[in-house]
Every structure is written in C-alpha cells, then in structure tokens.
C-alpha cells in the first residue's frame, strides 16, 4: 500500500500521525513529567522522518528518471512548474549512434549492432523492468532504421 502512495500524500499522513501522537495524552513516557515526557514524542517524530526519507529514496531508486513518483509520466520529467512539456524530436542518427553522413552499409551495421544489444530475447532473464526498456529501445531502433533506409 505504501509503495503505491505518492510522497506528498505520505508526508501528509505522517505529519498527521506525528501531531496526533504529540497531542495524545497517553504516551510511552507520560507528558506530565515535563521535558522528559517529550522524549518519546521526539523519538516518534524522528522515526517518521526516517521512514519518509527511506520511502522517498526507494522511490527514486525504483524510478531513476528523477520523477520521484511511482507511475509518473515520463513525458514531463524535464518540465518545471508552469512550463509545458515539449516532446523531443526523434533523431534516427542519434538512436543508431551514427554520423549524418553514414552510408547505407554503416546504417545497416549500426542497426544490427544496436538490435543485438537491446533485443528483448537477449534480456529475457533480467527482469520485467529491463525487458520493458529493451522492448522500447528496440522499437526506437527499428523506427530509426526504417526512416534511414527509405
């Protein structure tokens, strides 16, 4: 459940939990003892901060594009607040890693080389995320080859 929760929603719930624990009269160490009674409150808040940071770092590790959210839209990953996302122009030469002056033989060689790297059958044992990435990359490579071949 928490893995699917956005960081902003999670922080709101954690703040609510911290405030309720601070105001709740029954604690591990009673609040009636003065400053000593707030030690457990600070420990709980420190735990919630640690939990939040751990959760966000796991999201960033799972989404290396920097979006910080599970299932984030990758089309707007570079956009700032208030800016419209611009789609990148498709450059078949950059996809195949060849210069613009490449001959037809060089295009075919680059296509075969790139397809050997990213063919989905070559990465079938590496997990679903890498299989999906390889599938997307192989489709880009095929699209680039079709554009340059014609």
C-alpha positions as CSV (number, residue, x, y, z in Angstrom):
1,X,0.0,0.0,0.0
2,X,2.7,2.5,0.9
3,X,4.8,1.6,-2.2
4,X,2.0,3.0,-4.4
5,X,1.5,6.2,-2.3
6,X,2.8,9.4,-3.7
7,X,5.4,11.2,-1.5
8,X,3.2,14.2,-0.9
9,X,0.3,12.1,0.3
10,X,2.6,10.1,2.5
11,X,4.1,13.1,4.1
12,X,0.6,14.5,4.9
13,X,-0.3,11.2,6.6
14,X,3.0,11.2,8.6
15,X,2.5,14.8,9.7
16,X,-1.0,13.9,10.9
17,X,0.3,10.9,12.8
18,X,3.0,13.0,14.5
19,X,0.6,15.7,15.5
20,X,-1.9,13.1,16.9
21,X,0.9,11.4,18.9
22,X,2.1,14.8,20.2
23,X,-1.4,15.8,21.4
24,X,-2.5,12.4,22.6
25,X,-2.2,12.3,26.5
26,X,-1.2,8.6,26.7
27,X,2.4,8.1,25.6
28,X,5.2,5.7,26.4
29,X,6.6,8.3,28.7
30,X,3.8,10.5,30.2
31,X,3.8,14.1,29.1
32,X,3.1,15.1,32.7
33,X,6.8,14.6,33.5
34,X,7.7,17.8,31.7
35,X,10.6,17.9,29.2
36,X,11.4,14.3,29.9
37,X,7.9,13.3,28.8
38,X,8.5,14.8,25.3
39,X,11.5,12.4,24.7
40,X,9.2,9.7,23.3
41,X,7.4,12.3,21.2
42,X,10.7,13.4,19.6
43,X,11.7,9.7,19.0
44,X,8.4,9.0,17.2
45,X,8.8,12.1,15.0
46,X,12.4,11.1,14.3
47,X,11.2,7.7,13.3
48,X,8.5,9.1,11.0
49,X,11.1,11.4,9.3
50,X,13.5,8.4,8.8
51,X,10.6,6.4,7.4
52,X,9.6,9.1,4.9
53,X,13.2,9.6,3.7
54,X,13.6,5.9,3.3
55,X,10.4,5.6,1.3
56,X,11.4,8.5,-1.0
57,X,14.9,7.1,-1.6
58,X,13.3,3.8,-2.5
59,X,11.0,5.6,-5.0
60,X,14.0,7.4,-6.5
61,X,16.0,4.2,-6.7
62,X,13.0,2.5,-8.4
63,X,12.5,5.5,-10.8
64,X,15.9,6.7,-11.9
65,X,14.3,9.3,-14.2
66,X,14.1,11.6,-11.1
67,X,10.3,11.8,-11.1
68,X,10.1,10.5,-7.5
69,X,6.6,9.0,-8.0
70,X,5.6,5.5,-8.9
71,X,3.9,5.5,-12.3
72,X,5.0,9.1,-13.1
73,X,4.5,10.4,-16.6
74,X,7.9,10.4,-18.2
75,X,6.8,12.9,-20.9
76,X,7.0,15.8,-18.4
77,X,10.1,14.7,-16.5
78,X,12.2,17.7,-17.5
79,X,9.4,20.3,-17.2
80,X,9.4,22.8,-14.4
81,X,6.2,24.1,-12.7
82,X,4.2,26.2,-15.1
83,X,6.1,25.1,-18.2
84,X,4.7,22.9,-20.9
85,X,6.5,19.7,-21.7
86,X,8.0,19.7,-25.2
87,X,8.3,16.3,-27.0
88,X,11.8,15.6,-28.1
89,X,12.4,15.4,-31.9
90,X,13.2,11.9,-33.0
91,X,16.7,11.7,-34.3
92,X,17.3,8.4,-36.1
93,X,21.1,9.1,-36.3
94,X,21.4,9.6,-32.6
95,X,19.4,6.4,-31.9
96,X,21.7,4.3,-34.0
97,X,24.8,6.2,-32.9
98,X,26.0,7.1,-36.4
99,X,27.0,10.3,-38.1
100,X,24.7,12.0,-40.5
101,X,27.0,11.2,-43.4
102,X,26.8,7.4,-42.8
103,X,26.4,5.2,-45.8
104,X,23.7,2.6,-46.2
105,X,26.1,-0.2,-45.1
106,X,27.0,1.7,-42.0
107,X,23.4,2.2,-41.2
108,X,22.7,-1.5,-41.5
109,X,25.7,-2.4,-39.4
110,X,24.7,0.1,-36.7
111,X,21.1,-1.3,-36.8
112,X,22.3,-4.9,-36.3
113,X,24.7,-3.9,-33.6
114,X,22.1,-2.0,-31.6
115,X,19.5,-4.7,-32.1
116,X,21.9,-7.2,-30.6
117,X,22.3,-5.1,-27.5
118,X,18.6,-4.4,-27.0
119,X,16.7,-7.3,-28.5
120,X,14.1,-8.4,-25.9
121,X,15.1,-12.1,-26.3
122,X,18.6,-11.2,-25.2
123,X,17.4,-9.7,-21.9
124,X,14.6,-12.1,-21.1
125,X,16.4,-13.3,-17.9
126,X,17.0,-9.8,-16.5
127,X,13.5,-8.9,-15.1
128,X,10.4,-7.2,-16.2
129,X,11.7,-3.6,-16.0
130,X,14.7,-4.2,-18.2
131,X,12.6,-6.3,-20.6
132,X,10.2,-3.3,-21.0
133,X,13.1,-0.9,-21.5
134,X,14.7,-3.2,-24.1
135,X,11.4,-3.5,-25.9
136,X,11.0,0.2,-26.1
137,X,14.6,0.7,-27.2
138,X,14.3,-2.0,-29.9
139,X,11.2,-0.3,-31.3
140,X,13.1,3.0,-31.4
141,X,16.0,1.3,-33.2
142,X,13.6,-0.3,-35.7
143,X,11.9,3.1,-36.3
144,X,15.2,4.8,-36.9
145,X,16.3,2.1,-39.3
146,X,13.1,2.3,-41.3
147,X,13.5,6.1,-41.6
148,X,17.1,6.0,-42.7
149,X,16.6,3.0,-45.1
150,X,13.9,4.8,-47.1
